[in-house]
Amino acid sequence: MNDDLPEGFQHMMPQGAPAELRPRALTAVSRELARQSTPRWERMVELAVAASLALGVGLNVWCWRAEEGWQMRVYGPVPIPSAVAEVARTVTSITDSATGEWIQRQLSSAWTSKRSTNAPRSSRYEQLLNELTNDKVHFTL
């Protein structure tokens, strides 16, 4: 293979496009771009899917927030872990009961905050949902 032109092409001169072709081509392109690219029913299906996804995320966030309160009502407060109670008893026996109770409260709150990771995730999903609905979704038909 090589880039050499066949014998017949070497004697020909290239010609430009006719002058009336450019406006016709630009008109055809602008007409095609102005035309709606997807049918109306397809756009409605897209919006329905987007609304379903947003509703699903919103319901999931609501469930996360409602679940903890429901579990507190049904099962009562979260029990103190045995390791925390053991440390609190040891501190109480060495010092006094006020210090033992303080240690128990501190360790219990640290254990509870480490255990409940749904709150930061929930707030992050709420933030994402707000960004999507406020900034990105434009309902145009």
N, C-alpha and C positions, 0 to 999 in steps of 0.2 A: 504494500500500500504506500502510496505517496500522494502528495498534495498537488501534483502537476495537473493542469487542466487538459482535457482532451483537445485535440487539434482544432475542432470546429469552434470551440469557445474562445480561443485566443484572439480571434479576429472580431469578436462582437464587442460592442460598447454597452455598458450598463446604462439603463434609463431610469430616471426617477418616477415616482408614482404621479399620476395625473393630479392636477391642482384641486379638482372638485372631490377627490377621494378623501382628503383629510377632514373636511367638515361633515361629510356623510358618516365617516367612521366615528368621529367624536359625538355626533348626534345619536348614533346607534348605541354607543357605550353609555352615554348619559341616560338614555331611555331604559337601558337594561339595569343600570344601577338604581334608578328611581323606582323601578317596579318592585313590588313586595316579593322578597325571595322565598318565603315559605307561605303555604296556604294558611288561611285564618284558623281553621280547625287545628292545624299543627301547632300554631302559636298558643292556642287555648290549652292544648294538652301540655305544652311546656310550662305554662303558668300554673296549671293544676298540679303538676309534679313538684314544682318549686314551692308552692303553697303547702303541699303535703309534707315536704321535707322540713319546712320551717315550723309547721304545726307539730311534727314529730319531735323536733329538738326542743320546742317550747314545753311540750307535755313531759318530756324526759327531765327537764330542769325542774318542773313543778313536782314531779314524783320524788326527785332527790330531796327537795326541801320538805315535802310533806311526810316522807318516810320516817325521818328522825323523830318528829313530834308524835307520830302514830306509835312508833316503837316505845317511846317513853310512856305513853298512856297505857299501852297493852302490857309491856314487860316491866315497867318501872325503871328507875335509874340504873345506869350501868354499874355492875358491882365493882368494887375495888379489887384489883388484882392481888393475888396472895403474896407476891413478892413485895408490893408496896405496903401491904398491911404488916408484913414481917419486919420491914425496915422501920416502919412507924412504931411498932411495939418495942424494937430494940432501942430506938432513940428515946422513947418514953421511959424505958427502964434505966437508961444511963442518965438522962437529964430530968425533965419534968413533962407533965401531960400536955401543956401548952405547946412546947416545942415539938412533941410527937405529933400532935394534931396539925401543926403548921407544915411539918415535913410530909404528912399524909396528903394534905391539900395540894401542896406543890407537886409532889410526884404524881398524884392522880390527875391533876390538870395537864401535866406534861404528857402523861399516857393517853388521855382523852384527845388532846390536840394532835398527837401523832397518829392516833387511830382514825380520826374523822378527817379524811382527805377529800370528801365530797364537796365541802363548802367552797374551797378555791376553784375546783373544777366547775362547779355549778355557776359561780360568778363569771368565770371565763367564758362559758357557753352563753350566758346571758349577754355578755359584752359582744361576742361574735354575732349573736342573733340580732342585737340592736344595730351593729354596723351593717349587717347584710340588709336589714329592712330599711334602714335610713339612707344608706349611701348607694347601694348597688342595684336594688330592685326598682325598676321603672316599669309600670304597667301601661304599655302602649299596645293598642290593637290596630 
